[in-house]
Amino acid sequence: MRVKTDAVDARMLARMGSALELVPDAPAAEDQNNLKELQIARTALVKDRTRLKNRLKTQTLAFTRRQMQARLAQIERQLTALQGEMERLINTCPKRTRAYAILRSIGGIDQVAAAAILIECPEIGALGKKQIAPLAGLAPMTRQSGTWKGKAFIQGGRKHLRDALYMPALVESRFNPDMRDKYLAMIKAGKPAKFALTAIMRKLIELANALIKADRKWKPKLA
């Protein structure tokens, strides 16, 4: 009988797991999908805000300007509410709450970027240095054939994770002495600005991963 066979199989698998001391994989956080849905909604609202701001520059009729401004104000309220809900869900998990606090300690990473990084890369802190950059699509790759060697480039990875790192990297390349020196050195060496900024993004995600793995906040170097 099928039901009886299934019960026997289940007991057999349980005994095998016990004998081998196997531990089942921890289930993904139940609210991870909810966080992702909130992030998608936030991205859509940001796009709407940018589109409306651009249209507002060309509007001369007072009536349409008032309507657009009202819609922009509504979008700002919705963005604030979305961010609050994201942080509420993040704080339902102690491990994620700690990772969020560590991310926020890094200069340039605000609450929006920290939430986005955790949502787009829930594995952060559990990966090695050589794993985190390719995951974000920030590991440099070079086309090579025989003695010919082309320019380095990036490909693949999680685009939304790279998007979350862009503004923090831009801030760090201007205000963090170490990051700024690295950025300016690459520019001085003739590297394109985009290439240099990508390197800063890679440094940031590697730093964030290392700090979360070590369970410690970032501290600026003393002069």
C-alpha positions in Angstrom: 0.0 0.0 0.0 1.4 3.4 -1.0 0.7 5.2 2.3 2.5 2.5 4.2 5.5 2.6 1.9 5.8 6.3 2.2 5.8 6.0 6.0 8.5 3.4 5.9 10.6 5.5 3.6 10.3 8.5 5.9 11.4 6.5 8.9 14.3 5.1 7.0 15.5 8.6 5.9 15.1 9.8 9.5 17.3 7.0 10.8 19.9 7.6 8.1 20.0 11.3 8.9 20.4 10.5 12.6 23.2 8.0 12.0 25.1 10.4 9.8 24.4 13.3 12.2 22.9 15.3 9.3 21.3 18.7 10.2 18.6 19.9 7.8 19.2 23.2 6.1 17.8 26.2 8.0 14.7 27.4 6.1 15.0 30.8 4.5 13.6 33.6 6.5 9.8 33.6 6.0 9.8 37.3 5.5 12.7 37.5 2.9 10.2 37.4 0.1 8.2 40.2 1.8 11.4 42.2 2.1 12.1 41.7 -1.6 8.5 42.7 -2.5 8.9 45.9 -0.5 12.3 46.6 -2.2 10.7 46.1 -5.7 7.9 48.5 -4.7 10.4 51.1 -3.5 12.4 50.8 -6.7 9.3 51.5 -8.8 8.4 54.5 -6.7 11.9 56.0 -7.0 11.6 55.6 -10.8 8.2 57.4 -10.7 9.7 60.2 -8.6 12.6 60.7 -11.1 10.2 60.7 -14.0 7.8 63.2 -12.4 10.7 65.5 -11.4 11.9 65.5 -15.0 8.5 66.3 -16.3 8.0 69.0 -13.7 10.9 70.9 -15.2 9.0 71.3 -18.5 5.5 72.1 -17.1 4.4 75.7 -17.2 0.7 75.3 -16.4 0.1 75.9 -12.7 -2.7 73.3 -12.5 -0.5 70.4 -13.8 2.4 71.6 -11.7 0.3 71.4 -8.5 -0.9 67.9 -9.4 2.6 66.7 -10.0 3.9 68.3 -6.8 1.0 66.6 -4.9 1.9 63.2 -6.4 5.6 63.8 -5.5 4.6 64.5 -2.0 2.6 61.3 -1.9 5.5 59.3 -3.3 7.8 60.7 -0.5 5.3 59.6 2.1 5.0 56.1 0.5 8.8 55.8 0.4 9.1 56.7 4.1 6.4 54.1 4.9 8.1 51.4 2.8 11.4 52.1 4.5 9.8 51.9 7.9 8.2 48.6 7.1 11.5 47.2 5.7 13.3 48.1 8.9 10.5 46.6 11.0 10.9 43.3 9.1 14.7 43.4 9.3 14.5 43.8 13.1 12.4 40.7 13.5 15.6 38.7 13.1 18.4 39.4 15.6 21.1 38.2 13.2 19.8 40.5 10.5 19.4 43.3 12.9 23.1 43.0 13.8 24.1 42.9 10.2 22.0 46.0 9.5 23.7 47.9 12.3 27.2 46.8 11.0 26.3 48.0 7.5 25.1 51.3 8.9 28.4 51.8 10.7 30.2 51.9 7.4 30.6 55.5 6.0 28.5 56.1 3.0 26.0 53.4 3.7 22.7 54.9 4.8 19.6 53.1 6.0 18.3 52.7 2.4 21.5 51.2 1.1 21.9 48.9 4.2 18.4 47.5 3.8 18.9 47.0 0.0 22.2 45.2 0.6 20.6 42.8 3.1 17.6 42.2 0.8 19.6 41.6 -2.3 22.4 39.6 -0.6 21.0 37.7 2.4 24.1 35.5 2.3 26.4 38.4 3.3 28.7 37.5 6.1 28.6 33.8 5.2 30.8 34.1 2.1 34.5 34.3 1.5 36.3 37.3 0.0 36.6 35.5 -3.4 32.8 34.7 -3.4 31.2 38.0 -2.5 32.6 40.2 -5.4 31.5 37.7 -8.2 28.1 37.4 -6.5 27.6 41.2 -7.0 29.1 41.0 -10.5 32.0 43.1 -9.3 34.9 40.7 -9.9 37.1 42.0 -12.8 37.4 39.6 -15.8 39.8 39.9 -18.7 39.2 38.7 -22.3 42.4 36.8 -23.3 43.3 34.7 -26.3 46.9 33.5 -26.7 49.2 36.4 -26.2 46.4 39.0 -26.7 44.9 40.4 -23.6 41.9 42.7 -23.6 40.5 45.2 -21.1 39.1 44.0 -17.8 35.3 44.1 -17.4 32.6 43.0 -15.1 29.6 40.8 -16.0 26.8 38.8 -14.4 26.0 39.0 -10.7 23.1 40.7 -9.0 22.4 44.0 -10.7 20.2 45.3 -7.9 23.0 44.7 -5.4 25.4 46.7 -7.6 22.8 49.5 -7.8 22.6 49.5 -3.9 26.4 49.9 -3.7 26.7 52.7 -6.3 25.8 55.8 -4.2 27.7 54.6 -1.1 30.8 54.0 -3.3 30.4 57.5 -4.8 30.3 59.0 -1.2 33.2 57.0 0.0 35.3 57.9 -3.1 35.0 61.5 -2.0 35.0 61.5 1.8 36.7 58.3 3.0 40.5 59.0 2.9 41.5 55.5 2.1 38.9 55.0 -0.5 39.5 58.5 -2.0 43.2 57.8 -2.3 42.6 54.5 -4.0 40.1 56.1 -6.4 42.4 59.1 -7.2 45.4 56.7 -7.7 43.4 54.7 -10.3 42.3 57.9 -12.1 45.9 59.2 -12.1 47.0 55.8 -13.6 44.7 56.5 -16.5 41.8 54.2 -15.4 38.3 55.4 -16.4 36.2 56.9 -13.7 33.6 54.1 -14.1 36.3 51.5 -13.6 37.7 53.3 -10.5 34.2 53.6 -9.0 33.5 49.9 -9.6 36.7 49.0 -7.7 35.4 51.1 -4.7 32.1 49.2 -4.9 34.0 46.0 -4.8 36.0 47.2 -1.8 32.8 48.2 0.0 31.0 44.9 -0.4 34.2 43.0 0.6 34.5 45.2 3.7 30.9 44.7 4.6 31.1 41.0 4.2 34.2 40.8 6.3 32.8 42.9 9.1 29.5 41.0 9.3 31.5 37.7 9.3 33.6 39.0 12.2 30.6 40.5 14.0 32.1 43.9 14.4 31.3 47.5 13.4 33.5 49.6 11.1 35.7 52.2 12.9 37.4 55.0 11.0 41.2 55.1 11.2 42.5 57.6 13.7 44.8 60.2 12.2 
